[in-house]
Amino acid sequence: MKPDVLVMSAPAAPQLAQLEAAYTLHRYDKAEDKPAFLAEHGPKCEAIATSGHQLLSAEMLEHLPRLKIVSCVSAGYEYIDAAALKAHGAVLTTTSPALADDVADTAILLMLASLRKLVDAHAYTRSGDWARKGPFPLQTSATGKNLGIIGMGAIGRTIAARASAMRMNIAYHSRSPKPDVAHDYQPDLLALADWADVLIAILPGGDATRHIIDAKVLAALGPKGCFVNVARGSVVDEAALIAALKDGTIACAGLDVFASEPDPDPALTGLPNVTLLPHAGSATVETRNAMAQMVVDNLAAYFAGKPLISPVN
């Protein structure tokens, strides 16, 4: 008998085929009446394949008495009640290791594009203004600047490694210091922002971190500061960010995530001092394939009685 797996979010076709070969899949993602489907099939399932954008609440867990593992195809999991899952006796895995490189690259890309006004310089060159008006104005170097990283998980560490190669000074803020991280730990987020020239957010979303970056943090970052968000839109008070960009409280921002996706606020996207990406930090063929495979591999490890690849709790 194949183990029963509830599919709340299906991986790409090659990995879905692997799941189909190894398990009896119950396609919650395709069910029209999802509560009825969960009530009927949930009690059979020992595992879930899902994404961080699919709700998995404590109430839903009541229909999943046999559940032991949730394999999530993303780094974020704010729609999954992780505390309830742990109390239920089930483990959560994510795909943070698979996407760390590309998201870190995206953070550095947004930082450099913001500091050097890459989008404006591209338009200046394409329009012929270079010939008509002369050289593009001088911009700001990243080398030697102070970089504050909010969050020091797999992706934060990868960002730090890249920034170290750029000879940036690095400090970080997180819920607790990381003994294996050599960079300075700053328990006070306001103090980190005050010290930093660039502030990069790469922490989990959810209620615990909602609007952790507020008007006070942005004011501490200051009029020459650059804010980069590759975490979740919810971690920023977006109204405060818009005001800070408009009135010069901070110099610029590079954003991959927004409070309302995929339709971000025009009051933010229309500003001249923001560089924008459509939540594309992990959006490469290589990384999305690796993420989907990690979902499969975490499930395979669990059912084989082997150590999980990327457990959260």
N, C-alpha and C positions, 0 to 999 in steps of 0.2 A: 504494500500500500504506500502510495506517495504521501508525504506530509501535506497538509492543507495550508495554503498561504493566501491571505487576503491581499488583493492588489488594489490599493487606494490611488496609486499613481503609477502607471506602467512605464518601465524603462524603454529605451530604444529597441528597435526590432531584434537585433542580434542577441541582446541580453534577455529580452522577453522570451525568445526561443529557448534560451538556456533554462529559464524558469519553468517554461512549459514542459520541458523534457524531464525536469527533476521533481516537480511538485504538481499537486492538484490546485489550480489557480481559481480563486473566486473573485470575479472582476467587479468589485465594488465601484470602480471608476466608470463602468459602463451601465450600472444599474440606474433605472429610472426612479424607483422608490428606494432610496438608499437606507432609510431606517428599517424598512421591512427586509431588505436584503441582508443588513447587518444582523438583525434579529434571527434570521434563518440560518445564515452561514457563519456568523461570528463564532458561535460556540465550537465549531470544528477546528478553528484556525489556531495554530501555534506560532505563526509568524505573519508579519505585515511587510509589504514593500510599498513605500510611500515617498512623498516629498515633504519638505518643510512648509509648503503652502497648503497642505491638506489638514483639515481639522481632525484631531484625535483627542477627545475630551475624556474626563473622568466618567461621564455618563455613558459614553460609547464603550469604555472599557468594561462596563458591566455586562456587555454582550460578548465579551472575549475572555471567558474564564481560563482558557488554556494558553493564552498568549504569553510567550517568553521572549520574543525579540521583535523589534521594529527596525527595519533597515531603511534608512532615509537617504534619498538621493540629493542631498544638499548639505551645506554647512550649517545654515540656519534651521531652527526647528521651533520657532515661536508659536506655531499653531498646534504643537504637540504638548500636551500637559505632561512634562517630563517628571514632575514630582509625583503625580498620580500613577504614572507608568512605573516608576521605581517602587512605589508602595504596592503596586500590583504584582511585583516580582518579575518584571520584564526589563530587558536591557534595550537601550537605544543606541544605534550606530548611525554615524553620519559619514559624509564623504570629504571632510575637510582636508585630509592629506592629498586627495586627488586634485583638488582645485587650488591648493595653496600657491603654487607657482604663478598661475595665470592671474589670480586675484591680486597677488603681490605686484606683479608686473603692471596691472591696471592702476593700482594705487600710485606707483612711481610715475606711470604715464600721465595720470591726471595731475600729479604734483608738478611735474616738469612742464606740461602743457599750460598749466595755470600760471606758474612763475614766469615762463618765457612767452606767454600769450601766443601759443602756437596757432590757434584758430585765426586770430586776428592777423598774424604774420602771413599765414597762408593766403588769406583774402587780399592782403596788401600786395603780395607778390603777384597773385593771379590777376588782379585788377589793373596792373600797370602803375600803381601808385609809387612803387619803388623808383621807377624812372622819372615820374612826374614830380614827386615830393622829396625824394632823397631817401637815405637809409631809415629803416624802421627804428623807432625809439629803443634805447637801451632798456633791458629788463633785469630780472633778478636771478642770481646764481643760486643753486641748491648746495653746492659744495661749501662745507664749513658751517652750514646753518644748523639750528637746533630743531630736531624732529621729535615731537611727542606722539607716541602711539597709544591709543586708547584700546586696550585689549591685547593680550600677549599669548594667544593660542597658536595653533599651527601657522595661520596666515600672518599674524602679527610678527612672529619670529622670522618668517620668510621676508617680510617687508624690511625688518631690521637688518637682515643679512645684506639685502640689496643696498640699503641706505648706508651701511657701514662701508661698502665698497666705494661709495660716493663721498666718503670722508665727512659724513654728517655726524653731529653729536646726537646721541639717542637716549631718551628716557621714556618710561612707560607708566601707564596707570592701569590697574586691573583690580579685581576684588581682593587679591592677595599677591604678595611677591612670589616670583617664580625662582626657586633656588638654583635652577640650571640656566638662568638667563643672566648674562654678565652686565647688561645695561642697568642704569640707575632706575630704581623703582620709586615712583612718586605717589603716595597714597592720597594726596590732595589734588583733585582734578583741576581746580582753579590755579593752583601753583604750577602745575604742569603747563597749562595754557599760557600763563604769564611768562614762563621760561621759553616756550616754543616759538619758533618762526613758522613752522608748519605743524599742523595737528591732523593726524590721520585716525579716523574712526574705523575700527575693525573688531567690534564686540557684538555679542548676540543681541537680537531684537527681543521684544516682549515687554511685559509690564515692568519688570525690574530695571530696565534700562531706558524706558520711555522718556524722551526729552532730557536725557542726562546732559546733552550738549544744549545749553540754554543761553539766554542773553548774557548772563554773568560770565560764562565760559568764553563766549565770543568776544566780549569786551576785554577779557584778560588776554586773549590772543592778540588783539590790538590792530592798529591801522595798517601795519605792514604784514600782518599775518595771513596765512593761506590755510584754509580748511578743506580737507579731502574726506569724503565719505564713501567707503566701499563696504559698509556694514548693512544697515537697514535704515530706511527713511524714518522709522519711528524713533530712532535714538536722538534725533535732532528736533528741537522746537523750530519748525520750518518758518513760522511767522517771524520769529526772532532772527533767523538766518537771513530772510529776505530783507528785514529792516537793517541788519548789520551790513549787508552788501550794498544796500542803497545809500546809507548815510556815511559809509567809509569807516565804520567800526572795525571791519576787517577789509583786507585788500581784495581777496579773491577766493573762489571755491572751485573745487573739482568734484563733481557728483556723479556717482553711478547708480544711486538709489534715491527714492523720493517718497514722500508721505502718501501720495496717491499715484499708484502705478496701474496701468501704463499711460496715465493721463496727468502728468505733473502740472502743478500750478503755473499758469503763464506768467504770473507775477514774479516767479523765480526763474523760469526758463528764458524769459525775455531780457534778463539783466545782462549788461555787457561784460561783467567781470565773473561770469561762471562758465566753466567748461563742462559739457554734459555728455554722458553715455547712457544708453537705454538698458540699465541693469545687465551689463554684458561682461562683467568681470571674469566669469568662467566660460564665456561663450566662444570656445574654440572647439573644433572637431575633436582634437586630441583629448582635451580635458573632459568634455561631456561624455565621450566614450569611456574614459577612465572612471568617471563618477558612476555611470551605469554599471560598469563591471564590478565596482566596489560593492554596490548593493547586492549583486549576485554572490560575490565572494564572501561577504559577511554572513549571508544566509547559509552558504555552503559550509563555512567554518563552524557555525552554530550546530548544524545538523550532523556534522562529523565529530562533534565534541572537541573541536580545536579552539585555540584562543581567537577571539574576534580581532579583526584588523583595526577597527577604529571605533571602539566603544566610547560613549559619552558618560553614562552613569553605571 
